[in-house]
Amino acid sequence: MPYRGTFYVATIWTLAHLFSIGLTAIALFLFLRHHKEPRSVFYLYSVIAGVLLVAITMLISYFTRRDARCPLCRGTPLKNSGALAHKNSFCLRPFNHGYSAVFSILFTQKLTCMYCGTKYDLLKEPGRRSRKDSQRSDRPPQ
């Protein structure tokens, strides 16, 4: 994978977006539960700040996921475009293919493009060939 940094940045911003959604939901729950207490103003401000944080992280996450492109097909494997997914692509229910790819990068450091089905290992150095390939190229063709 030649441009793996863009995939890591997109993964971090997507996880920040999901985390901000969770925090906003908790703040909303606390506000609705304690809305008659004098401290409810703090919870209201927390909900408003959470909604702003969700909006900001959603925009940044969207653009960073759009910039992460598959080197082979030039598709956006971290963002669903509505196109038909490849039969070898991986989808973790209840999430779509894009969020499944983000979780795959997070936990396994591997990615399967949802459009072309190509598997990428983000830890492997770009342009490195295996030992067997280098031995085959040293031999003259027969």
RAJO-V321881 format. One record per backbone hydrogen bond with DSSP energy under -1.0 kcal/mol. CO is the residue of the C=O (numbers start at 1). NH is the residue of the N-H. E is the energy in kcal/mol with one decimal. If there is no record, write none. Layout:
[[CO & NH & E] [CO & NH & E]]
This chain:
[[4 & 8 & -1.7] [5 & 9 & -2.4] [6 & 10 & -2.1] [7 & 11 & -2.0] [8 & 12 & -2.3] [9 & 13 & -2.3] [10 & 14 & -2.1] [11 & 15 & -2.3] [12 & 16 & -2.1] [13 & 17 & -1.9] [14 & 18 & -2.3] [15 & 19 & -2.4] [16 & 20 & -2.1] [17 & 21 & -1.9] [18 & 22 & -1.9] [19 & 23 & -2.3] [20 & 24 & -2.2] [21 & 25 & -2.1] [22 & 26 & -2.0] [23 & 27 & -2.4] [24 & 28 & -2.4] [25 & 29 & -2.2] [26 & 30 & -2.4] [27 & 31 & -2.2] [28 & 32 & -2.6] [29 & 33 & -1.8] [30 & 34 & -2.1] [34 & 37 & -1.1] [37 & 40 & -1.5] [40 & 44 & -2.2] [41 & 45 & -2.5] [42 & 46 & -1.9] [43 & 47 & -2.1] [44 & 48 & -2.3] [45 & 49 & -2.6] [46 & 50 & -2.2] [47 & 51 & -2.4] [48 & 52 & -2.0] [49 & 53 & -2.4] [50 & 54 & -2.6] [51 & 55 & -2.2] [52 & 56 & -2.4] [53 & 57 & -2.7] [54 & 58 & -2.0] [55 & 59 & -1.9] [56 & 60 & -2.3] [57 & 61 & -2.6] [58 & 62 & -2.4] [59 & 63 & -2.2] [60 & 64 & -2.3] [61 & 65 & -2.4] [62 & 66 & -1.8] [63 & 67 & -1.4] [70 & 74 & -1.6] [75 & 70 & -2.6] [76 & 79 & -1.3] [86 & 89 & -1.3] [92 & 95 & -1.9] [96 & 100 & -2.0] [97 & 101 & -2.0] [98 & 102 & -1.8] [99 & 103 & -2.3] [100 & 104 & -2.0] [101 & 105 & -2.3] [102 & 106 & -2.2] [103 & 107 & -2.4] [104 & 108 & -2.4] [104 & 110 & -1.0] [109 & 122 & -2.4] [111 & 120 & -3.5] [113 & 117 & -1.5] [114 & 86 & -3.3] [118 & 113 & -2.6] [120 & 111 & -2.6] [125 & 128 & -1.3] [130 & 134 & -1.9] [131 & 135 & -2.0] [132 & 136 & -1.9] [133 & 137 & -1.8]]
